[in-house]
Amino acid sequence: KGKIDRKDSFTMRITAAVIDVKPNGNLVIEARKKIKIDEEEQVITLTGVCRSEDVTAQNTVLSTQLADLELRAEHDGAARDAERRGWIKRLVDALRPI
């Protein structure tokens, strides 16, 4: 029997690469960051489109200036493994769904 309570919040700077330049000059960017704490690993992937004029002199852009923003967080580790149910438990639940 297991239980996971999770509440995530983060603020960070992340380095992104320009993976495409649209005909109108907009930049498609992608960033990945891997964070490992104890036995838990989290991979954060951010993609989005920004106007080239939104890139500052410090070569930065705020996430609030990204269109089509997609943020994915993938978790792996002991807590995630404990949350997954084994095939026997899934079979019993399928046969007796109540």
Contacts in CASP RR format, 6 or more apart in sequence:
PFRMAT RR
TARGET T0000
AUTHOR 0000-0000-0000
METHOD contacts of the structure
MODEL  1
KGKIDRKDSFTMRITAAVIDVKPNGNLVIEARKKIKIDEEEQVITLTGVC
RSEDVTAQNTVLSTQLADLELRAEHDGAARDAERRGWIKRLVDALRPI
2 82 0 8 1.000
2 83 0 8 1.000
4 79 0 8 1.000
4 82 0 8 1.000
4 83 0 8 1.000
8 73 0 8 1.000
10 44 0 8 1.000
12 33 0 8 1.000
13 60 0 8 1.000
14 31 0 8 1.000
14 33 0 8 1.000
14 44 0 8 1.000
14 46 0 8 1.000
15 31 0 8 1.000
16 29 0 8 1.000
16 30 0 8 1.000
16 31 0 8 1.000
16 46 0 8 1.000
17 29 0 8 1.000
17 30 0 8 1.000
17 31 0 8 1.000
18 27 0 8 1.000
18 28 0 8 1.000
18 29 0 8 1.000
19 28 0 8 1.000
19 29 0 8 1.000
19 30 0 8 1.000
20 27 0 8 1.000
20 28 0 8 1.000
21 27 0 8 1.000
21 28 0 8 1.000
22 28 0 8 1.000
22 49 0 8 1.000
25 51 0 8 1.000
25 52 0 8 1.000
26 49 0 8 1.000
26 50 0 8 1.000
26 51 0 8 1.000
26 52 0 8 1.000
26 67 0 8 1.000
27 49 0 8 1.000
27 50 0 8 1.000
27 51 0 8 1.000
27 52 0 8 1.000
27 55 0 8 1.000
28 47 0 8 1.000
28 48 0 8 1.000
28 49 0 8 1.000
29 46 0 8 1.000
29 47 0 8 1.000
29 48 0 8 1.000
29 49 0 8 1.000
29 50 0 8 1.000
29 61 0 8 1.000
29 66 0 8 1.000
30 45 0 8 1.000
30 46 0 8 1.000
30 47 0 8 1.000
30 48 0 8 1.000
31 45 0 8 1.000
31 46 0 8 1.000
31 47 0 8 1.000
32 43 0 8 1.000
32 44 0 8 1.000
32 45 0 8 1.000
32 46 0 8 1.000
33 43 0 8 1.000
33 44 0 8 1.000
34 41 0 8 1.000
34 42 0 8 1.000
34 43 0 8 1.000
34 44 0 8 1.000
35 41 0 8 1.000
35 42 0 8 1.000
35 43 0 8 1.000
35 44 0 8 1.000
36 42 0 8 1.000
39 77 0 8 1.000
39 78 0 8 1.000
40 75 0 8 1.000
40 76 0 8 1.000
40 77 0 8 1.000
40 78 0 8 1.000
40 79 0 8 1.000
40 80 0 8 1.000
41 75 0 8 1.000
41 76 0 8 1.000
41 77 0 8 1.000
42 73 0 8 1.000
42 74 0 8 1.000
42 75 0 8 1.000
42 76 0 8 1.000
43 73 0 8 1.000
43 74 0 8 1.000
43 76 0 8 1.000
44 71 0 8 1.000
44 72 0 8 1.000
44 73 0 8 1.000
44 74 0 8 1.000
45 70 0 8 1.000
45 71 0 8 1.000
45 72 0 8 1.000
45 74 0 8 1.000
46 63 0 8 1.000
46 69 0 8 1.000
46 70 0 8 1.000
46 71 0 8 1.000
46 72 0 8 1.000
47 68 0 8 1.000
47 69 0 8 1.000
47 70 0 8 1.000
48 66 0 8 1.000
48 67 0 8 1.000
48 68 0 8 1.000
48 69 0 8 1.000
48 70 0 8 1.000
49 66 0 8 1.000
49 67 0 8 1.000
49 68 0 8 1.000
50 61 0 8 1.000
50 65 0 8 1.000
50 66 0 8 1.000
50 67 0 8 1.000
51 65 0 8 1.000
54 61 0 8 1.000
54 62 0 8 1.000
54 65 0 8 1.000
55 61 0 8 1.000
63 69 0 8 1.000
85 93 0 8 1.000
END
